[in-house]
Amino acid sequence: MNKTAFYHSAAWRRLSRAFLLSKNYICERCGRPAEIAHHRRYLTPRNVNDTSIALNPDNLEALCMACHNAEHFGTGGAVAQGLTFDENGDLSPERRNV
């Protein structure tokens, strides 16, 4: 299974919702509302099928979108370029509420 298929799987959707609920949907880094169950040990094509990494709650961290983007791109990186992660974990143009 590739990463895109993994993030669409029922197992991941169940785990990520349950994990975020267990953290009260609070970002573990800044205290803002969390939107992402982030893998501390990043998923790769080599470990995406390893449930001890991919589906292990001990490998997750509840993050808001800003902290998730900072984790992957550093402060100002992707955000400054107008990029963010969408609900599937893919890069996309940042959505702005107007």
Protein Blocks (a to p, Z undefined) as FASTA:
>chain_A
ZZklmmmpmklmmmmmmmmmmnoopafklopacfbdcdfbacdfklmmmmklmmgmklgc
cddfklmmmmmnoghilmmnopacdfkopacdddddZZ
